[in-house]
Amino acid sequence: MFVDTTKAVVHHPGHGSPPRPTDAELSILRVLWKIGPTTVRAVHEVLQAERPVNYTTVLKLLQIMTDKGLVTRDETARSHVYAAAQPEAETQGSLVRDLLDKAFAGSTSRLVMRALEERPASADELSQLRSLLERLERRNGS
């Protein structure tokens, strides 16, 4: 019996960090972050529950995302298993930094205030924000 172990996990890292994911790619990444490494079929089922989407579209997007370095693909099983290449927080941080630089000239306060104007925070979220601000003030010695 011959087993090809040269293609166990496929990941094509680009230069530096992976490119910013599209909206469709982010939908797939959210599924992978939520349920962990899984098959195309499982990703499709989760997305299909939200809105109509073709299996072949999900497959093609995952193939593109593998080439872009957004996901890894484990080919050791009959059904390939895909996983997010970066943790959710790392991808979110990259997206926020990009938005902060492009739309808010690097101003964190303008970004946060605009976000709160667009979608007001719940009482629980406001409490979490107060706690975060207190921690940041203590850390900065203010």
C-alpha positions in Angstrom: 0.0 0.0 0.0 1.3 3.4 -1.0 0.4 6.5 1.1 1.3 9.9 -0.2 2.1 12.0 2.9 3.5 15.0 0.9 0.1 16.6 0.7 -1.1 16.1 4.3 -1.7 19.8 4.9 -1.8 22.3 2.2 -1.1 26.0 3.0 0.2 28.5 0.6 1.5 31.4 2.7 2.0 34.6 0.8 4.5 37.3 1.7 3.7 38.6 5.1 0.2 38.3 6.5 -2.8 36.9 4.5 -4.8 39.4 2.4 -7.9 41.0 3.8 -10.8 38.5 3.4 -13.9 39.4 1.3 -17.3 39.5 2.9 -18.0 35.9 1.5 -14.7 34.7 2.8 -15.4 36.2 6.2 -18.7 34.3 6.4 -16.7 31.1 5.9 -14.1 32.1 8.4 -16.8 32.8 11.0 -18.0 29.2 10.5 -14.5 27.8 10.9 -13.8 29.9 14.0 -17.1 28.8 15.6 -17.0 25.1 14.9 -13.3 24.5 14.2 -11.6 22.5 11.4 -14.3 20.9 9.2 -15.3 19.8 5.8 -16.8 21.8 2.9 -20.1 20.0 3.5 -20.3 21.1 7.1 -19.4 24.7 6.2 -22.0 24.6 3.5 -24.7 23.4 5.9 -24.1 26.2 8.3 -24.1 28.8 5.6 -27.2 27.3 4.0 -29.1 27.7 7.2 -28.4 31.4 7.0 -29.1 32.0 3.3 -29.2 30.0 0.1 -25.7 29.1 -1.1 -24.4 26.5 -3.6 -22.1 23.8 -2.4 -19.8 24.4 -5.3 -19.5 28.1 -4.4 -18.4 27.2 -0.9 -15.9 24.7 -2.3 -14.5 27.2 -4.8 -14.2 29.9 -2.1 -12.4 27.5 0.2 -10.0 26.6 -2.6 -9.3 30.3 -3.3 -8.9 30.9 0.4 -6.3 28.1 0.6 -4.4 29.7 -2.2 -4.6 33.1 -0.5 -3.4 31.7 2.9 -6.6 32.4 4.7 -7.3 28.7 5.4 -5.3 25.5 5.6 -6.5 22.2 4.0 -5.8 18.8 5.5 -5.9 16.3 2.7 -5.2 13.2 4.7 -8.8 12.1 5.0 -11.2 11.3 2.1 -13.0 14.6 2.8 -10.6 17.4 3.0 -10.7 19.4 6.3 -10.4 23.1 6.3 -9.3 25.3 9.1 -8.8 29.1 9.6 -5.1 29.9 9.2 -5.3 32.8 11.7 -7.2 33.1 14.9 -10.4 35.2 14.9 -8.9 38.0 17.0 -5.9 38.3 14.7 -8.0 38.7 11.6 -10.3 41.2 13.4 -7.3 43.2 14.6 -6.0 43.4 11.1 -9.4 44.5 9.7 -9.8 47.1 12.5 -6.2 48.5 11.9 -7.0 48.8 8.2 -10.3 50.6 8.8 -8.7 52.8 11.5 -5.9 53.9 9.1 -8.1 54.3 6.0 -11.3 55.8 7.3 -10.3 57.4 10.6 -6.8 58.7 10.1 -5.6 56.5 12.9 -8.0 58.0 15.5 -9.2 55.2 17.8 -11.7 57.6 19.5 -13.3 58.6 16.2 -13.7 55.0 15.2 -15.2 54.0 18.5 -17.5 57.0 18.7 -18.7 56.5 15.1 -19.3 52.8 15.7 -21.4 53.6 18.8 -23.4 56.3 16.8 -24.1 53.7 14.1 -25.1 50.9 16.4 -25.7 51.9 20.0 -24.3 49.5 22.6 -26.4 47.5 25.0 -26.2 48.1 28.7 -24.0 45.0 29.1 -21.7 46.2 26.3 -21.5 49.7 27.8 -20.5 48.0 31.1 -17.8 46.0 29.3 -16.6 49.2 27.6 -16.4 51.0 31.0 -14.3 48.1 32.4 -12.0 48.2 29.5 -11.5 52.0 29.7 -10.7 51.6 33.5 -8.2 48.9 32.8 -6.6 51.0 30.0 -6.4 54.1 32.3 -4.8 52.1 35.1 -2.3 50.6 32.7 -1.4 54.0 31.3 -1.2 55.5 34.8 -3.9 58.0 34.2 
